């Protein structure tokens, strides 16, 4: 008997989910769990709704309700749909629980203490009326290269060039129509280049295992070639506070959804263990090198599961180029397989 972790991608709670979710990884992950249980393995299948980030804030503003109210409503719709489908999760939770906040903050502290979370000054766009970050894709303007009037802050769909929002001519917020204000702002970046060698070593070993679909492993190895530090905090008032003096008090600096949502696999396992009456039971699925862990997702999310989440675990374990101490969750085991059924 082996411990098998079935980590199923977290549906984003900005609306009800559609059939693509169910067909893409909902049914495959459920079939997998049922098979593994019948084969006599000890399966822990967890997931939940992913409830932070800008799209939920923007959606809530449009309806004149709070982000929490929108997330509550969509969580109920999604839970209800999954229950009716009869999928066999051991726990389906959410990223807005006190347990998740505490696990994410402990992960941040471990990664920061080991030197893999670096502070940088960046340029960001904010909405002058709300003071909130305006992500590049919510800014529209004229392309400085081809003159197309509806280019986005991240790219121009007409000429295909990648853009920086500061380069757009007559930039406008797609949310409010206002002209965004560009400011200098301090943020924390996950130092992915310092974790790249360890990621590469892990990916090579996974490739040698022959388990992964060739396209998924190729894609994951390719994105390592152009690896850069990635911002893990935002000027936003909806998210998990940054657990450092001088930061936790700031109401508009929060950990971004990219950092927190992937930690849900660990926090959900910890919540499941506590509910089961044995608070340490989760460790059998996370600290034992013999455990098998399978992550099911759509192809848009491969980067988060073959790069961001393993990088966070390597940083927590103190196993990147800068070394470090093993964090409070013990030596976390990297994914056995990242499964995208869309390739
Ligand atoms: Zn263009």
Boltz pocket constraint, residues with backbone or C-beta under 6 A from the ligand:
constraints:
  - pocket:
      binder: B
      contacts: [[A, 143], [A, 144], [A, 145], [A, 146], [A, 147], [A, 148], [A, 151], [A, 156], [A, 157], [A, 158], [A, 159], [A, 160], [A, 161]]
      max_distance: 6.0
